[in-house]
Amino acid sequence: THYANAGGSGSSEGGSQNVSNPFWNTQSSSFDFAYYMQNQGYDGVDVVCINLGTNDYIKSTDDNAIYNDYMTIINSMKEYDASIKICIWLPPTRGTLNRKSNADFGRCLLAERMLISKFDKQESNNIYLVPVYLCVDNENDYSTKTLSIDWSDVNVKIPSDLVHFASSGHHHVADMYYVYLKYISALL
């Protein structure tokens, strides 16, 4: 199951888009994994993957706030079932075909460093870091469009989205997760 809710976090229901966060318990005004599982009709889960995107790292430069959101989510999952295996992706950097992305690129690297410092070597607590940044090409795995130059026969590719992957990027992330899920299933 996949849920991508723009602007949601461990400490808020959602962003400016008119979306409902299925993990948000309006009665307790909190992220509530048990609430989600009950409302979806699920009776158990072995592995959960947390993929906070580059939007999440760019909108906040406060590592403590990001870490606290992770811990809110993780603690809620562990309250539901302490044996759940949790995969946390180490985020890919944004596409580099545009110089505007340099600050965002650096922020993603800082977020990776924070996640490693907080969650590395936590396998005994069923927390696994998944280095998806290793498999995403930050030039070729993002969407591009082709522009023709009026005075030339040359066409150039320019980025059309420096934040969200093209299909190839999603495939590369899936390849990395496949390896980690096989590893975790061997531990079960």
C-alpha positions, 0 to 999 in steps of 0.5 A, a space after each residue: 500500500 502506498 500513501 503520499 500526502 503532501 505536507 503531512 508529517 508526524 506532527 501535522 495532518 497535512 499541507 495546503 492540498 485538500 487531502 486526507 491523511 489516513 494516519 491522522 487521528 482527528 480525535 487525538 490530533 495525532 499520527 496514529 498507526 493503529 488507527 490507520 490499520 483499523 480503518 484500512 481493515 489490516 490486521 498486521 504488517 511485517 515491514 513498513 517503509 518510510 519515504 519522506 521525500 525531498 520536500 520534507 527535507 527542504 521545507 525544514 532546516 531543523 534537524 530536531 523537527 525532522 527527527 521528532 517527526 520520524 520518532 512520532 511515526 516510529 513510536 506509533 508503529 512500535 506501539 501498534 506492534 513492536 516487531 514491525 521492521 521499519 525501513 527508512 530511506 536515505 533520500 536521494 538528492 534532487 536533480 542537478 541540471 539546474 543550479 538553483 538546486 545546489 542549496 537543496 542538494 546540500 540540504 538533502 545531504 545534511 538530512 542524510 547525515 542526520 538520519 545516519 547519526 540517529 538511526 544507523 546500527 538500529 537493526 536490533 530495534 528493527 530499524 533499517 536505513 536504505 541508501 536509495 541515494 546510491 541508486 538514483 542518478 541525479 541527472 538522468 532519473 528526473 523528468 526532462 523536456 526537450 527545447 529547440 534553440 531557434 537559431 540552431 539545429 540543436 535540441 537541448 534537454 532541460 529539467 522539467 521536475 527536479 524534485 520527483 523522479 521519472 519512471 527510471 528513478 522509481 525503478 532504481 528506488 524499487 531495485 534498492 528496496 527489493 534487496 533490503 526487503 529480501 534481506 529483512 525477509 531472510 531475518 524473519 
